[in-house]
Amino acid sequence: MKRNAPDEDATHSNVDFCRSGVLRLGQLQGAVRTVGNKTVLISGAGVAGPTLAYWLLESGFQPVIVERAPKFREAGYIVDFWGLGYDVAEQMGLIPALHTNGYVNDRAVFVRADGRERSSFGGDALRRSLGDRFLSIQRGDLARLIYDTVRDRVETRFGDEIAVLEQRADCVEVGFRDGKIRSFDCVVGADGLHSKVRAEMFVPRTAIERYLGYYAAVFVTRGYSRRSDRTYLSYASPGRQISRFALRDDETGFLFVFRKRDRDPELARDLPAQKRALFQAFETEKWEEWPEIRKHLEACDDLYFDAVAQVECPLWSTGRVALVGDAAYCPSLLAGEGSALAMAGAYILAGEMAGATGDCSAAFGSYERRFRPFIERKQKSARAFASSFAPTTSGGLIVRDIVLKLTAIPLIADRLMRRFVTDNFSLPKY
């Protein structure tokens, strides 16, 4: 099925809109029509989707959320939260709950194989730059707190997903996986790094996902013997890094990052293959904690595992369909600000939609022109950070240690913090 959208260009021409063949052209004629310049289908109940729903509700829209997972996803990896996302959360009244559910780490410590400290970074410079407007929180907890603001006000279709979309002059007709067909004024893909909406709208996924040469994995376990409260502790060897952080209720989260020259399709969804890849990458590590970590990893059945990648989408919208958050502009997991940028983008998108009096195409274009230059700067910075996060050589590790030791000098620490955590962008007032 081909999409029907204005302004066809060379980038988007001849894109087969429904590669799966679930529904064919002409099968959407019986759609339930609910359009009126206010109905918005949001694909994804992560961070961006519920944030967008919140701000659309504030402006009188009628959002519907569809989420392929059978229930709301809890827990997840730890994200650092500050800047534009913190500003949006503050306007949503979420800050007290975020601090209650989040964590404030005082130090980042890198250790040698025998556990002795090799370098560290204190939180004083961070506090001087951001005050108390910074915290770390499990991504699932952040998403849940956002979703709670709309839970009783918006229809959410868990365990379902978009099977096909067809744009018409006055609406988008959507066929769902469960067979239902409905019409909406517009559709927004907030469905993450591997966005299905994006894959159907634009060029093949591999053409706009920039692989950064690393894989990352996260799992949470209970009963790990070592605790370092309020500390982010890491061990690294060339091209590999393991980090741990203490959570509540005797839980510990682990983050693995390792260098891999090429992406491996086998690792997409196969848990045993993902574990084998981690064992192979870290099996020769000399870190004294690795044997215990390995046992907990063997026993885990809930592992986040993915390639470290950025999304560079040539356009964030076409006609009445748009993208937001990681689906449009994922900066990569190692950038540390993806959730905050997803919230900021959702806020801007909703604001532009509210001001466009039903003209979806105009609103989408304004949202992209306003936010894309800032996002592109953030992505460039994230690409540079990836190599320093997990240096690929012994020399790179030594340089990192030297830089971290220099942060004991307040002037140098403050300069580094301003470079990495200051957002040179102000949220519009809608």
N, C-alpha and C positions, 0 to 999 in steps of 0.2 A: 504494500500500500504506500502510495506516495503522499507526502505531506502537501498541503495546500497553504502556502504562506506567501505574503507579499515580499517583494524585494529579493527574489531569488538571485544569488550571485554565484560566482565560480566556485567558491568554497563549499556551498551547500547544494549545488545543482545535482539532480539525479540521485539524491540520497533515498534509498529504499526505506520508507518509514516503518514498516513492520516486517523485519527480516524473519521473525518467527513464524509468520503465516497463521497466527492464532485466529485472526479475523481477516476477512477479505473486504475490499472496497465494495460498498453497498450494503454491508451487513449492519451498519450503524444507523440505519434509517429509523429504527424503533427506539432510539435513545430517549430516556426520560429527560425532558428539557427543564432546566432550573436556572437558565441564564437571565441576566438583567444587570450586567455590568458590576456585579458584586460577588459572584460565586467563583471561588478559587480552589482548585485541587492541588494539594501539596503532597508530593511523593517523598516520604521519609519522616520518621518520628525521632530523629536524633537531636542535634542541637539547633541547626538552622531552621528546620521545619516548624517545630513548636514556637520558636522565637518569631518567625514570620506570622504564624497563626495569631499569636498574641497581639502584634501590632496591627494586623488586618482587622481583628475584632474591635480594636480601639477606634478604627475608622469606619465601622459599620459594614465591613465585608462579611461574607459567609464562607469561611474556609472549611475544607474537608481534608483530613489527613489520611493517607493510605500508607501502610507500613508492612513490608513483606514478612517481617518476623512475627511469630504467633503471639508474642506478648512483649511488653516493654523490656528493653535490654538494660540490665543493671550492671553495676561495677564498671569494669573496663580499666584501661590504663590511666595513669595519673597525667593530668594536663596542668601546665602553669597558666594562671588566669590573671590578666591585668589589662591595662590600656583601654582600647575602644570597647572590648567586650565587657569590661568592668563597668564602663560608663553606661552601656545599654542595660546591664543587669541592675544597676542602681536605679535607673528610671523605671524598671519593672518591679522595684521593691524587693529584690532577691538577695541583697547583700547580707543581711543577718543570717539567712538560711545557708548561704554559701559558706560563710565563716564557721557556722556550726558543723557543717558536713565536711569542710575542707581541712587543710593542713597548712601550717606555716613552718617551713624548714629553715633552720638557722645557718646550716653549713652544707656545702658540697665537698666531699672528701674523696680523693683518689688514693688507693692503697697499693702497696707492693704485694707480691705473691704470698709473703708471710704475714700480711695484715698490717704492716707498719705504714704509716702515712707517708706519701710521696709528695702530695701537694693538696691544697684546699682553697676554698673560697668562702668567705663569710658573708652573712646577709646584711652587714651594715651598709654597704654601698647601695644595695638594692633598696633598703628602707630609705636611704637618703634621696634616691631618685623617685621612688613611688610612694613613700610613706607607708600607710597600711593598706594601700590599694593593690594588693598582690596576695595571692594564695595559690595553693595547689589543691586539686580535687580530682577524684576519679571521674572520668568522662561520663560514665553512666549516671552518677549522682548529679552531675551538672544537668544532663539532659532530663532527668526525672524532675528536678526542681523547676525547670522551665516548663515541662509538660504539665506539671501540677497547676500552673496558672491558667491553663486552657482545658484541662481534662473534662470538666463538667459543662463546657461551653461550645465544644466543637465535636463533630462526628469524626471518629477515628476507626478506620477499617484495618485492624490487625490481621495478619495472616493472609493478606491479599496484596496485589500489585497491579500496576498498569500493564496490560497486554498489548494494547494498540491505541494510538491517538490519531485523530484525523482533524485537521484544522479546516474550519469553514469560515465564511465571511463574518459571522457574528458569534462564533463559539468554537470550542474544541470538544469534539465528541470522543469519549473515552470508553474503551472496552476493558473491563477488569478480568483478572485471571479466573474469578469465580463465575464469569459469564454475564454479569450485569453490565449494562450499558447506560451511561449518563452523559449529560452535556454540562460544560462549565464555561464561564467567560474566559478563563485562562488557566494554565497549568504551570506549576513551578516544580522543577526537579531539585529536591534537597536531599538526594539519596546517595551522597558520599562520593568517595574517590572513584569507585567503580560504577558510577551512575548509569542506570539503565535508560533513564530519560535522555541523558546526554548521548549515549551510544545510538539511540534511535534517531535523535535530532541531527547529529552532525556526522563528521567523518569517523572512521573506525577508531575504537578506543586507543589502540596502540599508537595512533598518530598524534594524540594530544596528551598522553601520559608520559611525562619525562622521568624515566627511571634514573635514580641518583646513585646506583651502584651498591646499595646496601639492602639488607633485609632486617626487619625488626620483629621482635616477638615479646609478648607480655603475658604473664600469668600471675595469679594471686593464690597464695597457699596459707594454710594455718599451721602453727606449731613449729615454725622455723626457729632454730635455737638461738640465733644472734639477733639482737635488736639494737638499733641506733636511732633512738627517737629524735625527731626534728633534724635529721641528717639524711642527705642523699649521698649514698656511699657507692663508689664505683671501682671496679678493677678493669684494667685495659691492657691488651697486648696489641701489636700491630694489626689493624683491620678488624679488631674484635673488642667488644666491651660488654660487661655485665654490671648492672646497677641494681641496687635494692633500696627499698624505702619502707619504713615501719608504718603499718596501718592500725586502725582500732581493732579490738576484739582478737588480739593475738594473730592478726593477719600480716603478711609481708608480700609486697609486690615486687616483681622482678622484671627488668627490661633488658633484653638482649639486642645487640646491634652487631651485625657482622657484614664484612665486605663480600660481595659476590658479583663477579664481572657481568654476568648475564642473568636475565630473569629466567626462572624455571617454571613452566606452566604446571608441572606436577604439584607444585607447592600451593596452588591456589586454594584448594579446599580439603586436602587430604591430611588429617591430623597425624597419622603415623608417619607420613613422609615429612611433615614439618618437624616432628620431633627428631627424626633421623638427621635432617639437615642441621638442627641445632647441636645434636651430639657430635656430628662430624666436624662442625665448625669449632667447637669448644673442647673436644675430647682431650687435646694435648695441653690444656691450660694447667698451670702450676699453682693457681690460687688455692689457698688452703680451704676455702669455702666451697669450691666446686663440687666435691663429692656429695656433700649434703644437698646442694642445690640440684644436682643431677637426680637424686632420689625423689625430690619433690616434683621435678619436671616430669619424670617417668609416670608419676601417679596422677598428674593433673589431666582433667578431661575438658577443660575450658581454656583454650589457648588462642590469644589474638596473634595472628601471624600474617605479615604482608610485606610486599616490597615497599621500600621507601621511594616515593614518587611524588612528582608535582603534576598538577593539571594545568595545561596551557591551552585553553579553549579559544579558538579564533573569534567566536562571538558568544555572548552569554544569553542570547535570546534569538528567537526567530518567530515572527508573527505573534501569536498569543501564548507561546511557550517560552519559559525562562529557566535559568539555573541560578542557584545560590549556594554559598558555602563550598565545601570540598568538591561538589559536583562541578562547580564553575572554576574554582581557583585554589584548589588544595595547595598549601605552601609546603607540605610534607610533614610527617609526624615529628621529625627532628627539629622543625622550626619552633615548636613549643607554643604557637599562638593560633593554631588552626581553629579551635573552638571559639576563641574571642573574635576572630575575623569573620567566622560564620555568623555570629550574632550581629556584628556590625553591618554586614552585608544584608542580612534579613531586615534589620531596622531601616536601612536606606531604601531597600526595595519596597517595603511597605509604605514608607513615606512618599516615595515617588508615585506609587499607585494611587494613594489617597489624593494626591494633588493633580492627577491626570484626568479626573472625572470620567473614568471608564475607558480611556484610550490606553489599552495595555501596551501596544507597540511603543507609544511615546514614553510611557513610564519606564519600560524596560531599557530603552535607549538612554534615557537620562540617568538611570541607576548605574549603567555600565560606564558612561562617560565620567561620572562623578567618582567612581570607586576604583576603576581599573588601573589608573596610573599609580595609585598608592599600592595596590596589590602587586603590581609588577616589580616595584622596588622591594617589597617584602620577599617576594620569591627569589629575587637575585641575591638578597642577603642570606636567605635560607640555604641556597646552593653553596655559598661560600662557607656557611657554618657546618654543613654536613661533614666535610673533610676534617674539620677541627674537632668535631664531636667524637669521632672514632678515627684517629690518625692511622694511616696505613703503614707507617714506618716507625722504627725506634726513634729516629731523629724527630719525627713529628710529635711523639709522646714527650720527648725532652723539651721541645719548644713549648708545648702546652703547659708543662709543669713550670717552666720559667715564667710564662705569662701569668699563671695563677699565683705564683709567689709574689709577683710584682703588684698584685691587687692588694697586698698588705699596705701599700702606699695609697692613702685616700685619694690623692689627685688622679692617679692612674686608674684606680677602681671606678671613680665617678665618671671619668671619660669613657671607659668601656661600657658602663651601664647606660649612659646616655646614648651610646651608639646602638646597643642591642635592645633596649626596652622602651625607648621613646618613640611614640607614634607621631610622626609629623603630618597629622591629619585630624581635623576637627569634625565631629559628627554634625550634620546639618540639623537645624531646628525645624521640626515640622509642626 
